[in-house]
């Protein structure tokens, strides 16, 4: 192997990626403007349902998806929701904010090249599954908001996107799946934290990007969104991949979320339907 083909190390790769971000050679993923506007508007005391509806309406695709979600089994009331304003009034500002950001996330996972397309698509499907499980898990934790838990599941590995995009500059890394997976796993928390800070997300969600892979995470006596996503990630592992189940007993998140590590969530009555409903909405 010539010097030029030497496999790039973790530190060197991270430094080159950070430089690329600073010099705008690679841009961090951005949330669509409509999602940012809705998010900021909800924080203002005197905002009206009409104003929020007007913001959502500027994005036709998003409006259509939001109406579908509002009328889906997850949120459906007795009367069908026929307008965005009705959706905002019926679902409430905070829920609409979570949903708008969640629905906008899908656009961020669009690949710029064929090589990344397959990877990003499967990563998005995996994020949606983890988001769906997170939402179900948080239903038994009254101090957490289930739609915020869903969003936590969606954004937990957002840091992988710039890592993968930058990896394309290193052909030898792209050709070695094992090495590439290793770089992605090592650097996703660091870059994910950066992205969510850049997006102005709350600390409770920034922590999810930083700690979702850390099975020893212990953030205090009560379950937080990190705990929920950790358990959801483990529950989403394929059966042949979950041979570490014996060690799950030592994962503090299970105890806090109130799930026995021996129990498969999907076996609990009604859970599979709930997860499918969320996947139906986001995929």
Secondary structure, DSSP 8 states (H G I E B T S, - for coil): --GGG----HHHHHHHHHHHHHTTSS------HHHHHHHHHHTSTT--HHHHHHHHHTSHHHHHHHHHHHTSTTT--SS---SHHHHHHHH-HHHHHHHHHHHHHHHHT--SSHHHHHHHHHHHHHHHHHHHHHHHHHTT-TTS-HHHHHHHHHHTTTTHHHHHHHHTT-HHHHT-HHHHHHHHHHHHHHHHHHHHHHTT--HHHHHHHHHTT-TT---SSS--HHHHHHHHHHHHS-GGG-GGGGGGGG-HHHHHHT--TTS-GGGSTTHHHHHHHHHHHH-
